[in-house]
Amino acid sequence: MPSPGSFSINSIWYLDVNRLARQSGWAHGIMATYSHFLGIGLLALLLLLAWWRARSATAPARTVAGVLWAAGGTVVAWVVAHFVLKPLIAEKRPYLALPRADHVEVLLTRTHGYSFPSGHATIAGAVLVGLWMARRWLIASLASLLGLLLSFGRVYTGMHYPFDVVGGLAFGAGLVLVLWPLAVPLLTRLDNALLETPLGSLVSSTH
């Protein structure tokens, strides 16, 4: 196996986290479950909670629109990351690219999908920035903790390089942030229009 000096910093950090994973078997079950689907599910629940609370706000239209864009922007970011960026960059998973990959601890099913950017981290970045922008302070704080743990978990379980999750966080956050001035006013107008229809109760509990 090549010496550490022959690896990139990305590979070295990956192997450092992987070494931590091998030494902390007690955490394998929860980290595998959380970084595979539980973390995504909790972030989705936080988005739902943010929407439920926002619909009772004093000025519900723009508040609800912000939360809706946090959710919609997350979907857009994941689609672009998965169907555009991953095939374009075409980076192999670390356990397929590193020498002696059979010595790497991988806690989830090995796939042959591309590695950069991490789809899970893309979702985390989009959700947490969307909630901060929507001014759901407490929920955004919790989402940030859960999202960062999810991103770390993708490296811990052996599925991604550290730069994969950093890139995913940055891309998801950046897309939601850049399109915010366009998306939220459009969703606000849609929200106001819905208030005049039988669907108004879905966007505000005050009408």
N, C-alpha and C positions, 0 to 999 in steps of 0.2 A: 504493500500500500504506500502511495507517495507520502512524503513528509508533509506536515502541516504547512510548511512554507511554500509548497507547490500549489496550494489551494487559494482561491479567491477569498476575500474577507467574508463574502456571502456564504461560501461553503464552510469556512471555519466557524462562523457563528452558528450555522445550522448544526454542525457536528458538536459544538459545545452544548447546545440545547438538547440534542439527541443523547449526549452523555448524561445530562441531568435526568432525562426520561428513563434511561436504563437504570439509574440509581434510585428512582422513586417509583417503584412498582406499585406501591400502595395507592398512587393517584391515577393509575392507568385507566381504570374503569370509568371514573367520573370525567376525566379529561377526554377520553375517547367519545363518550356519550355527549358531553357538552359541546365539543368542537365539531361533531358531526351534524347533529340536528337540534339538540336542546337549546344551544345558544341562539340559533336563528329563531326558534319558537318563542323564546323569552323576549327577544327584540320585537317580534311581531306583536306579542301581547302588550308591550310598552307602547307601541304605536296605537293599538286599539284603545288603551287606557288614555293616552293623550288626546285622541279624537273624542272619546266620551266626555272627558273633562272640558275640552275646548268648546264643545257644542253648547255648554252652559255659560260661556263667558259673556261679559257685558257687550262686547263688540264681536259677535261670533263669526261673522263672515270671513274676515281676514285671518282670524285665529284658526278657524277650521281649515281654511285654504292652506295655511302654512303646514298644518299637520298632514293634510292630504298630499301636499307636495313632498313632504318627508317620506311618505309611503310610496307615492308614484315615482319620485326621483330615485328611490332605492331600486325599484323594478327596472327603470330605464338604465341605471348604472350597471346592474347585473347583466342585463341583456347585451349591452355594448361590450362589457368586459369579457363575457363568455363567447359571444359570437363574432366579435371583431378583434379585440386586443389579443386574446389568447392565440387564435390561429395566426395572427399577424406576427407576433413575437415568437411563437412556437418554441418556448423553453420547456425542456423535458423536466419531469419531476425529479427531485434530488435523488431518490432511491433508484432511478433509472440512469442518472447521469454520473453519479460519483463512482469512483473505483471501489471495488469490494463492497458494493451496495448491499450484499447479503448480510453484512455486519451492522447495517443501519436498523435501528428499532423503528418499526412502522406499526402503529397501533390500530390503523384502519385498513380496509381493503385497498390493496394497491391497484391504482388505475393507470391507464396510459394517456389520460387527458393532459393537456398542457398545464404548466404550473403558474405562469405569470400573466396577469395578477391573480391573487387569491380571490375567488368569488365570495367566500365567506367574509373576508376582510373588506371587500368592496361593499357588501351589504352593511357591515358594521359601520364603516365610515359614512355611508349615506344616511343611515338612520340617526346616528348620534349628532351629526352636523345639522340634519333637518330638524331634529327636536330642539337643538340649541337655537337655531334660527327662528323657530316657532315660539320661542320663549317659554318652553315647558321646562323650567329650570330643574326641578327636582327629578322629573322623569328623565331629562337629558343627562343629568349627573349619573343616575343609575345605568342608563343606556351606555354611557361612556365606559363605565367599569366593566359591564358585561361585554361590550364590543371589543375592548382591549384584551380581555381574558380570552374571548373567542379567537382573536387574531393570534395571540400567543399560542393557543391550543393547536392551531393549524401547523405551527412549527414543532411544538412538543410532540405531537402525534406522528411526526415524520413526513407529513404530506407536502409541506412547502418550505422554501428558503425564507429567511427573515425578510429579504427585500421583496418577496412576493406579497407578503402581508402589508408591508409598508406601502408598496405601490398600490395595493388594493384599497387600503384606508385612504390614501391620498386621492386616488381616482374617484372613489365613491363620494367622498366629501367635496371634492372639487366640482364634480358635475352638479350635485345638488346646489352648491353655493353659486356657481356661475349662472345657472338657469333660473335661480330664485327670482330675480327681478322680472323675468318674463312669465314664469309659470304661476306665481302666486297671484298677481293681478288677474290673470285669466281665470284661475280657480275661484277667486273672490267674486268676480262677475257671475260665474256659474252658480256659486253658492247663493248669491242674492236672488238670482232668477229662481232657484229651487225653493226659496222661502215663500214664493207666491204660488207654489203648487202643493198638492197633497204630500209631496215628498219633503216638505219643509221641516217636518219633525226629525228627519234624519240629520239635518245640519244644525239644528238649534232646538233646544228644549224650552226656549223662552218664547216661542211663537206657537 
